[in-house]
Amino acid sequence: MLDYEKIDDVEIENINHSDYPDFSDAYVLRASYNDPKTGEYRELTEDELESLDSGWVYEQVWEWIR
């Protein structure tokens, strides 16, 4: 289970402004994770990216477009 407080450098892709305010096609393309097991940053895997909470992703979309 990921600690969302340790996710950084989030890059959002596929923001369709005509889909405002839902942005239902937007997704996290990549993000870094401060892994507590290693103490180092690493890229999230595809599986981790796909399993991100949709509410959290939506918040990140809004942060990205501000």
Secondary structure, 3 states (H helix, E strand, C coil): CCCHHHEEEEEEECCCHHHCCCCCCCEEEEEEEEECCCCEEEECCHHHHHCCCHHHHHHHHHHHHC
